[in-house]
Amino acid sequence: MSSLNSEPPGLLAIRSEMARQQADALASFRIAGPVADKVARSIREAGRVLFLGMGASHAVGRALEPIYRSLGYDAVALPLSEQLEQPMPVRDRVVLVTSQSGESAEILRWFRAEPAPMHTYGVTLDATSSLAEKVPCLVGAGGTERAFAATRSLTVSLALHAAVLARLGAPTDGLEDVLSNPAVPDLSAALARFGKVRAIVASGRRLQGLADAMALGLAELSRLPCLSLEGGQLRHGPLEMLGPEVGVVMFRGQDATSHLVASLAGAVVETGAPLVVFDSSGDAPIEGTASVVMPPASCMLAIFRLLPAAQDFMLAFAASRVADVGTPLRSQKITRIE
């Protein structure tokens, strides 16, 4: 792919989304205003929150669970499909439904089945969507995402949640600076490490939600098998599948789980599996890995520090494997069938 003119339309579409995602996320964080106030007030009063979504929208909830819990809230993220068939009681619980389009099949069925619980809110990029018509919504800047595989929608949805978390007391100092000036690391060593992999595992501890999003995006774009396994779950048996053709991506922030990520990374290196670590821990790089070292950060800042670099890696790796990357063969951007 020697020039932009030779790149497939799907790849160009993803690049276009990513080129403006930081600006749209920053705008979303700033304009969340009255709805963010209302959501935060409801969560503060209830003390319990349930995140519902599908695909990357579910990964948003997974990424945020630890932050809400650190503030003392009972926070759980479930796929909306699971909630439909094995419902968790929502009485006295705030429900946040995330869907960039607001039109997925599960969204429509959930609202058809019964009236929305009293304290239900949406997170979407479409102010005219079915979701936005049903419940008060945090609406991201820039309109809906068109490209296949979530990039901008993921970043913007996280920024909308960050506005709520700021009102609940989460540390967000420096967030606007991170969104305004994202670090651009050299990914060449990380990409070279994955030159021969045929399957991928993404893993983290407190940043497991990023691993979930990364595994999904890699599977969609590279068309390779990609699993997401929380660090403890990877340690408990699945290490058996690792070897030179199984690449591993790990996420490490500046938090109390950093040493656990490092310990597991050592075990992964011993298997011969190529390992890439997206690292904002501030600790020394882990021997035997291709470490993408970012400025030290924790909580929301770690997410926004690491996510753009991980997305760049995801896209570059997929483009090296798939000629028509970004053009789905079996899926659609908005999944309208269950």
SETORMAR-363566 format. One record per residue (C-alpha): residue number from 0; residue in three letters; x, y, z. Coordinates in steps of 0.05 Angstrom, whole numbers, padded with zeros to 5 digits. Layout:
i=NUM aa=ALA x=X y=Y z=Z .
...
This chain:
i=0 aa=MET x=00000 y=00000 z=00000 .
i=1 aa=SER x=00046 y=00054 z=-00026 .
i=2 aa=SER x=-00003 y=00112 z=-00023 .
i=3 aa=LEU x=-00070 y=00133 z=00003 .
i=4 aa=ASN x=-00098 y=00125 z=-00067 .
i=5 aa=SER x=-00083 y=00051 z=-00065 .
i=6 aa=GLU x=-00115 y=00039 z=00002 .
i=7 aa=PRO x=-00183 y=00003 z=00004 .
i=8 aa=PRO x=-00245 y=00044 z=00018 .
i=9 aa=GLY x=-00257 y=00010 z=00085 .
i=10 aa=LEU x=-00188 y=00029 z=00110 .
i=11 aa=LEU x=-00196 y=00100 z=00086 .
i=12 aa=ALA x=-00262 y=00105 z=00122 .
i=13 aa=ILE x=-00232 y=00081 z=00188 .
i=14 aa=ARG x=-00174 y=00129 z=00180 .
i=15 aa=SER x=-00224 y=00186 z=00170 .
i=16 aa=GLU x=-00261 y=00167 z=00234 .
i=17 aa=MET x=-00196 y=00162 z=00274 .
i=18 aa=ALA x=-00169 y=00228 z=00248 .
i=19 aa=ARG x=-00225 y=00266 z=00283 .
i=20 aa=GLN x=-00239 y=00222 z=00343 .
i=21 aa=GLN x=-00198 y=00261 z=00393 .
i=22 aa=ALA x=-00230 y=00327 z=00374 .
i=23 aa=ASP x=-00300 y=00296 z=00376 .
i=24 aa=ALA x=-00285 y=00263 z=00443 .
i=25 aa=LEU x=-00261 y=00329 z=00472 .
i=26 aa=ALA x=-00323 y=00364 z=00447 .
i=27 aa=SER x=-00367 y=00309 z=00475 .
i=28 aa=PHE x=-00334 y=00315 z=00544 .
i=29 aa=ARG x=-00346 y=00389 z=00544 .
i=30 aa=ILE x=-00419 y=00390 z=00519 .
i=31 aa=ALA x=-00446 y=00332 z=00561 .
i=32 aa=GLY x=-00473 y=00385 z=00609 .
i=33 aa=PRO x=-00544 y=00378 z=00636 .
i=34 aa=VAL x=-00553 y=00305 z=00618 .
i=35 aa=ALA x=-00487 y=00286 z=00651 .
i=36 aa=ASP x=-00510 y=00324 z=00713 .
i=37 aa=LYS x=-00575 y=00285 z=00714 .
i=38 aa=VAL x=-00541 y=00217 z=00703 .
i=39 aa=ALA x=-00491 y=00231 z=00758 .
i=40 aa=ARG x=-00545 y=00253 z=00806 .
i=41 aa=SER x=-00584 y=00189 z=00793 .
i=42 aa=ILE x=-00523 y=00145 z=00803 .
i=43 aa=ARG x=-00505 y=00182 z=00867 .
i=44 aa=GLU x=-00575 y=00172 z=00894 .
i=45 aa=ALA x=-00582 y=00098 z=00873 .
i=46 aa=GLY x=-00511 y=00077 z=00887 .
i=47 aa=ARG x=-00518 y=00022 z=00834 .
i=48 aa=VAL x=-00509 y=00024 z=00758 .
i=49 aa=LEU x=-00518 y=-00027 z=00703 .
i=50 aa=PHE x=-00483 y=-00017 z=00635 .
i=51 aa=LEU x=-00516 y=-00050 z=00575 .
i=52 aa=GLY x=-00489 y=-00053 z=00505 .
i=53 aa=MET x=-00467 y=-00098 z=00449 .
i=54 aa=GLY x=-00399 y=-00106 z=00416 .
i=55 aa=ALA x=-00354 y=-00046 z=00428 .
i=56 aa=SER x=-00410 y=-00013 z=00467 .
i=57 aa=HIS x=-00406 y=-00069 z=00517 .
i=58 aa=ALA x=-00330 y=-00059 z=00520 .
i=59 aa=VAL x=-00344 y=00013 z=00541 .
i=60 aa=GLY x=-00380 y=-00013 z=00603 .
i=61 aa=ARG x=-00326 y=-00063 z=00617 .
i=62 aa=ALA x=-00273 y=-00009 z=00614 .
i=63 aa=LEU x=-00311 y=00035 z=00662 .
i=64 aa=GLU x=-00334 y=-00016 z=00715 .
i=65 aa=PRO x=-00269 y=-00010 z=00755 .
i=66 aa=ILE x=-00272 y=00066 z=00757 .
i=67 aa=TYR x=-00344 y=00069 z=00781 .
i=68 aa=ARG x=-00329 y=00015 z=00833 .
i=69 aa=SER x=-00268 y=00053 z=00858 .
i=70 aa=LEU x=-00316 y=00111 z=00874 .
i=71 aa=GLY x=-00359 y=00064 z=00916 .
i=72 aa=TYR x=-00414 y=00048 z=00866 .
i=73 aa=ASP x=-00441 y=-00021 z=00851 .
i=74 aa=ALA x=-00426 y=-00024 z=00777 .
i=75 aa=VAL x=-00438 y=-00082 z=00730 .
i=76 aa=ALA x=-00432 y=-00087 z=00654 .
i=77 aa=LEU x=-00472 y=-00139 z=00616 .
i=78 aa=PRO x=-00485 y=-00152 z=00542 .
i=79 aa=LEU x=-00555 y=-00128 z=00526 .
i=80 aa=SER x=-00569 y=-00196 z=00495 .
i=81 aa=GLU x=-00555 y=-00229 z=00562 .
i=82 aa=GLN x=-00600 y=-00179 z=00598 .
i=83 aa=LEU x=-00656 y=-00196 z=00550 .
i=84 aa=GLU x=-00654 y=-00270 z=00565 .
i=85 aa=GLN x=-00624 y=-00273 z=00635 .
i=86 aa=PRO x=-00644 y=-00207 z=00665 .
i=87 aa=MET x=-00611 y=-00175 z=00725 .
i=88 aa=PRO x=-00662 y=-00139 z=00768 .
i=89 aa=VAL x=-00661 y=-00065 z=00751 .
i=90 aa=ARG x=-00704 y=-00038 z=00807 .
i=91 aa=ASP x=-00667 y=00017 z=00844 .
i=92 aa=ARG x=-00610 y=00012 z=00795 .
i=93 aa=VAL x=-00590 y=00064 z=00743 .
i=94 aa=VAL x=-00586 y=00034 z=00673 .
i=95 aa=LEU x=-00539 y=00063 z=00620 .
i=96 aa=VAL x=-00552 y=00035 z=00551 .
i=97 aa=THR x=-00495 y=00048 z=00502 .
i=98 aa=SER x=-00504 y=00043 z=00427 .
i=99 aa=GLN x=-00469 y=00088 z=00378 .
i=100 aa=SER x=-00525 y=00080 z=00327 .
i=101 aa=GLY x=-00582 y=00071 z=00377 .
i=102 aa=GLU x=-00613 y=00022 z=00327 .
i=103 aa=SER x=-00585 y=-00048 z=00341 .
i=104 aa=ALA x=-00635 y=-00105 z=00344 .
i=105 aa=GLU x=-00626 y=-00116 z=00418 .
i=106 aa=ILE x=-00638 y=-00043 z=00433 .
i=107 aa=LEU x=-00704 y=-00043 z=00395 .
i=108 aa=ARG x=-00728 y=-00108 z=00427 .
i=109 aa=TRP x=-00710 y=-00086 z=00498 .
i=110 aa=PHE x=-00752 y=-00024 z=00491 .
i=111 aa=ARG x=-00808 y=-00062 z=00457 .
i=112 aa=ALA x=-00812 y=-00113 z=00512 .
i=113 aa=GLU x=-00828 y=-00065 z=00568 .
i=114 aa=PRO x=-00824 y=00009 z=00587 .
i=115 aa=ALA x=-00754 y=00032 z=00605 .
i=116 aa=PRO x=-00740 y=00030 z=00680 .
i=117 aa=MET x=-00746 y=00097 z=00714 .
i=118 aa=HIS x=-00672 y=00115 z=00717 .
i=119 aa=THR x=-00651 y=00094 z=00646 .
i=120 aa=TYR x=-00605 y=00135 z=00602 .
i=121 aa=GLY x=-00572 y=00126 z=00535 .
i=122 aa=VAL x=-00503 y=00138 z=00507 .
i=123 aa=THR x=-00505 y=00147 z=00432 .
i=124 aa=LEU x=-00476 y=00185 z=00372 .
i=125 aa=ASP x=-00544 y=00195 z=00339 .
i=126 aa=ALA x=-00591 y=00246 z=00371 .
i=127 aa=THR x=-00648 y=00222 z=00325 .
i=128 aa=SER x=-00641 y=00147 z=00339 .
i=129 aa=SER x=-00693 y=00101 z=00370 .
i=130 aa=LEU x=-00652 y=00100 z=00433 .
i=131 aa=ALA x=-00652 y=00176 z=00438 .
i=132 aa=GLU x=-00727 y=00177 z=00427 .
i=133 aa=LYS x=-00739 y=00130 z=00486 .
i=134 aa=VAL x=-00694 y=00157 z=00541 .
i=135 aa=PRO x=-00652 y=00218 z=00557 .
i=136 aa=CYS x=-00585 y=00209 z=00523 .
i=137 aa=LEU x=-00513 y=00233 z=00527 .
i=138 aa=VAL x=-00501 y=00248 z=00453 .
i=139 aa=GLY x=-00431 y=00249 z=00425 .
i=140 aa=ALA x=-00404 y=00301 z=00377 .
i=141 aa=GLY x=-00392 y=00287 z=00304 .
i=142 aa=GLY x=-00451 y=00243 z=00286 .
i=143 aa=THR x=-00454 y=00168 z=00277 .
i=144 aa=GLU x=-00394 y=00127 z=00258 .
i=145 aa=ARG x=-00396 y=00099 z=00188 .
i=146 aa=ALA x=-00334 y=00057 z=00183 .
i=147 aa=PHE x=-00334 y=-00017 z=00203 .
i=148 aa=ALA x=-00301 y=-00033 z=00270 .
i=149 aa=ALA x=-00309 y=00016 z=00327 .
i=150 aa=THR x=-00256 y=00069 z=00334 .
i=151 aa=ARG x=-00284 y=00139 z=00340 .
i=152 aa=SER x=-00349 y=00114 z=00371 .
i=153 aa=LEU x=-00311 y=00079 z=00425 .
i=154 aa=THR x=-00269 y=00140 z=00442 .
i=155 aa=VAL x=-00329 y=00187 z=00441 .
i=156 aa=SER x=-00372 y=00141 z=00484 .
i=157 aa=LEU x=-00317 y=00136 z=00535 .
i=158 aa=ALA x=-00311 y=00212 z=00536 .
i=159 aa=LEU x=-00386 y=00219 z=00550 .
i=160 aa=HIS x=-00378 y=00173 z=00609 .
i=161 aa=ALA x=-00318 y=00212 z=00632 .
i=162 aa=ALA x=-00363 y=00273 z=00638 .
i=163 aa=VAL x=-00408 y=00234 z=00685 .
i=164 aa=LEU x=-00348 y=00207 z=00724 .
i=165 aa=ALA x=-00320 y=00277 z=00733 .
i=166 aa=ARG x=-00385 y=00297 z=00766 .
i=167 aa=LEU x=-00380 y=00236 z=00812 .
i=168 aa=GLY x=-00311 y=00255 z=00835 .
i=169 aa=ALA x=-00266 y=00213 z=00790 .
i=170 aa=PRO x=-00198 y=00244 z=00776 .
i=171 aa=THR x=-00201 y=00274 z=00707 .
i=172 aa=ASP x=-00149 y=00328 z=00713 .
i=173 aa=GLY x=-00107 y=00327 z=00650 .
i=174 aa=LEU x=-00160 y=00292 z=00609 .
i=175 aa=GLU x=-00171 y=00350 z=00562 .
i=176 aa=ASP x=-00096 y=00356 z=00551 .
i=177 aa=VAL x=-00090 y=00281 z=00535 .
i=178 aa=LEU x=-00147 y=00287 z=00485 .
i=179 aa=SER x=-00117 y=00349 z=00455 .
i=180 aa=ASN x=-00047 y=00321 z=00450 .
i=181 aa=PRO x=-00048 y=00246 z=00441 .
i=182 aa=ALA x=00020 y=00212 z=00442 .
i=183 aa=VAL x=00042 y=00180 z=00377 .
i=184 aa=PRO x=00089 y=00122 z=00394 .
i=185 aa=ASP x=00132 y=00082 z=00346 .
i=186 aa=LEU x=00096 y=00017 z=00333 .
i=187 aa=SER x=00146 y=-00014 z=00285 .
i=188 aa=ALA x=00176 y=-00063 z=00336 .
i=189 aa=ALA x=00107 y=-00084 z=00361 .
i=190 aa=LEU x=00083 y=-00097 z=00290 .
i=191 aa=ALA x=00146 y=-00136 z=00273 .
i=192 aa=ARG x=00135 y=-00180 z=00334 .
i=193 aa=PHE x=00068 y=-00201 z=00305 .
i=194 aa=GLY x=00093 y=-00217 z=00236 .
i=195 aa=LYS x=00077 y=-00292 z=00239 .
i=196 aa=VAL x=00019 y=-00297 z=00288 .
i=197 aa=ARG x=-00043 y=-00335 z=00268 .
i=198 aa=ALA x=-00085 y=-00321 z=00329 .
i=199 aa=ILE x=-00086 y=-00267 z=00384 .
i=200 aa=VAL x=-00102 y=-00262 z=00457 .
i=201 aa=ALA x=-00115 y=-00193 z=00489 .
i=202 aa=SER x=-00109 y=-00187 z=00564 .
i=203 aa=GLY x=-00107 y=-00138 z=00621 .
i=204 aa=ARG x=-00126 y=-00130 z=00694 .
i=205 aa=ARG x=-00158 y=-00063 z=00712 .
i=206 aa=LEU x=-00154 y=-00045 z=00638 .
i=207 aa=GLN x=-00189 y=-00109 z=00615 .
i=208 aa=GLY x=-00243 y=-00067 z=00580 .
i=209 aa=LEU x=-00190 y=-00042 z=00532 .
i=210 aa=ALA x=-00169 y=-00114 z=00519 .
i=211 aa=ASP x=-00241 y=-00132 z=00503 .
i=212 aa=ALA x=-00246 y=-00075 z=00453 .
i=213 aa=MET x=-00179 y=-00093 z=00422 .
i=214 aa=ALA x=-00196 y=-00166 z=00413 .
i=215 aa=LEU x=-00262 y=-00148 z=00380 .
i=216 aa=GLY x=-00230 y=-00098 z=00332 .
i=217 aa=LEU x=-00174 y=-00145 z=00314 .
i=218 aa=ALA x=-00222 y=-00202 z=00300 .
i=219 aa=GLU x=-00267 y=-00157 z=00257 .
i=220 aa=LEU x=-00210 y=-00127 z=00217 .
i=221 aa=SER x=-00156 y=-00180 z=00213 .
i=222 aa=ARG x=-00206 y=-00239 z=00208 .
i=223 aa=LEU x=-00161 y=-00279 z=00255 .
i=224 aa=PRO x=-00185 y=-00314 z=00318 .
i=225 aa=CYS x=-00178 y=-00265 z=00376 .
i=226 aa=LEU x=-00195 y=-00279 z=00448 .
i=227 aa=SER x=-00202 y=-00231 z=00506 .
i=228 aa=LEU x=-00181 y=-00261 z=00573 .
i=229 aa=GLU x=-00174 y=-00223 z=00638 .
i=230 aa=GLY x=-00104 y=-00234 z=00666 .
i=231 aa=GLY x=-00125 y=-00282 z=00721 .
i=232 aa=GLN x=-00167 y=-00321 z=00672 .
i=233 aa=LEU x=-00109 y=-00327 z=00624 .
i=234 aa=ARG x=-00064 y=-00352 z=00680 .
i=235 aa=HIS x=-00114 y=-00406 z=00700 .
i=236 aa=GLY x=-00103 y=-00456 z=00643 .
i=237 aa=PRO x=-00106 y=-00421 z=00575 .
i=238 aa=LEU x=-00030 y=-00410 z=00576 .
i=239 aa=GLU x=-00030 y=-00480 z=00545 .
i=240 aa=MET x=-00051 y=-00451 z=00477 .
i=241 aa=LEU x=00007 y=-00401 z=00473 .
i=242 aa=GLY x=00066 y=-00409 z=00427 .
i=243 aa=PRO x=00103 y=-00374 z=00371 .
i=244 aa=GLU x=00041 y=-00366 z=00327 .
i=245 aa=VAL x=-00005 y=-00339 z=00381 .
i=246 aa=GLY x=00006 y=-00266 z=00393 .
i=247 aa=VAL x=-00012 y=-00234 z=00460 .
i=248 aa=VAL x=-00030 y=-00161 z=00472 .
i=249 aa=MET x=-00030 y=-00136 z=00544 .
i=250 aa=PHE x=-00049 y=-00070 z=00576 .
i=251 aa=ARG x=-00015 y=-00042 z=00638 .
i=252 aa=GLY x=-00032 y=00023 z=00675 .
i=253 aa=GLN x=-00005 y=00058 z=00736 .
i=254 aa=ASP x=-00047 y=00021 z=00786 .
i=255 aa=ALA x=-00044 y=-00034 z=00839 .
i=256 aa=THR x=-00048 y=-00089 z=00786 .
i=257 aa=SER x=00015 y=-00069 z=00748 .
i=258 aa=HIS x=00058 y=-00122 z=00782 .
i=259 aa=LEU x=00006 y=-00176 z=00764 .
i=260 aa=VAL x=00009 y=-00156 z=00691 .
i=261 aa=ALA x=00085 y=-00159 z=00694 .
i=262 aa=SER x=00084 y=-00227 z=00727 .
i=263 aa=LEU x=00037 y=-00256 z=00674 .
i=264 aa=ALA x=00078 y=-00224 z=00619 .
i=265 aa=GLY x=00139 y=-00262 z=00644 .
i=266 aa=ALA x=00100 y=-00327 z=00639 .
i=267 aa=VAL x=00076 y=-00310 z=00568 .
i=268 aa=VAL x=00147 y=-00295 z=00546 .
i=269 aa=GLU x=00169 y=-00364 z=00570 .
i=270 aa=THR x=00119 y=-00397 z=00524 .
i=271 aa=GLY x=00151 y=-00365 z=00463 .
i=272 aa=ALA x=00089 y=-00326 z=00445 .
i=273 aa=PRO x=00102 y=-00257 z=00416 .
i=274 aa=LEU x=00080 y=-00206 z=00467 .
i=275 aa=VAL x=00063 y=-00132 z=00458 .
i=276 aa=VAL x=00050 y=-00091 z=00520 .
i=277 aa=PHE x=00015 y=-00023 z=00517 .
i=278 aa=ASP x=00045 y=00006 z=00580 .
i=279 aa=SER x=00028 y=00070 z=00619 .
i=280 aa=SER x=00050 y=00042 z=00686 .
i=281 aa=GLY x=00113 y=00084 z=00692 .
i=282 aa=ASP x=00151 y=00020 z=00710 .
i=283 aa=ALA x=00210 y=-00008 z=00672 .
i=284 aa=PRO x=00191 y=-00044 z=00607 .
i=285 aa=ILE x=00182 y=-00119 z=00615 .
i=286 aa=GLU x=00240 y=-00159 z=00589 .
i=287 aa=GLY x=00226 y=-00201 z=00527 .
i=288 aa=THR x=00166 y=-00159 z=00504 .
i=289 aa=ALA x=00154 y=-00106 z=00452 .
i=290 aa=SER x=00132 y=-00050 z=00498 .
i=291 aa=VAL x=00094 y=00010 z=00472 .
i=292 aa=VAL x=00112 y=00057 z=00529 .
i=293 aa=MET x=00065 y=00115 z=00542 .
i=294 aa=PRO x=00066 y=00170 z=00595 .
i=295 aa=PRO x=00047 y=00144 z=00664 .
i=296 aa=ALA x=-00028 y=00146 z=00676 .
i=297 aa=SER x=-00084 y=00111 z=00714 .
i=298 aa=CYS x=-00160 y=00105 z=00711 .
i=299 aa=MET x=-00191 y=00147 z=00655 .
i=300 aa=LEU x=-00125 y=00179 z=00635 .
i=301 aa=ALA x=-00094 y=00110 z=00624 .
i=302 aa=ILE x=-00152 y=00091 z=00579 .
i=303 aa=PHE x=-00145 y=00153 z=00536 .
i=304 aa=ARG x=-00069 y=00148 z=00535 .
i=305 aa=LEU x=-00068 y=00076 z=00510 .
i=306 aa=LEU x=-00130 y=00071 z=00466 .
i=307 aa=PRO x=-00106 y=00112 z=00406 .
i=308 aa=ALA x=-00039 y=00074 z=00403 .
i=309 aa=ALA x=-00075 y=00008 z=00409 .
i=310 aa=GLN x=-00123 y=00028 z=00353 .
i=311 aa=ASP x=-00065 y=00047 z=00308 .
i=312 aa=PHE x=-00033 y=-00021 z=00322 .
i=313 aa=MET x=-00098 y=-00057 z=00308 .
i=314 aa=LEU x=-00108 y=-00022 z=00242 .
i=315 aa=ALA x=-00037 y=-00029 z=00218 .
i=316 aa=PHE x=-00034 y=-00103 z=00236 .
i=317 aa=ALA x=-00101 y=-00117 z=00201 .
i=318 aa=ALA x=-00080 y=-00078 z=00139 .
i=319 aa=SER x=-00018 y=-00122 z=00135 .
i=320 aa=ARG x=-00062 y=-00184 z=00133 .
i=321 aa=VAL x=-00125 y=-00166 z=00095 .
i=322 aa=ALA x=-00126 y=-00133 z=00027 .
i=323 aa=ASP x=-00196 y=-00104 z=00034 .
i=324 aa=VAL x=-00190 y=-00088 z=00108 .
i=325 aa=GLY x=-00250 y=-00051 z=00135 .
i=326 aa=THR x=-00299 y=-00083 z=00086 .
i=327 aa=PRO x=-00339 y=-00135 z=00125 .
i=328 aa=LEU x=-00356 y=-00201 z=00092 .
i=329 aa=ARG x=-00408 y=-00228 z=00141 .
i=330 aa=SER x=-00427 y=-00169 z=00185 .
i=331 aa=GLN x=-00458 y=-00100 z=00180 .
i=332 aa=LYS x=-00441 y=-00036 z=00217 .
i=333 aa=ILE x=-00509 y=-00037 z=00251 .
i=334 aa=THR x=-00531 y=-00107 z=00270 .
i=335 aa=ARG x=-00606 y=-00110 z=00259 .
i=336 aa=ILE x=-00616 y=-00185 z=00266 .
i=337 aa=GLU x=-00609 y=-00225 z=00331 .
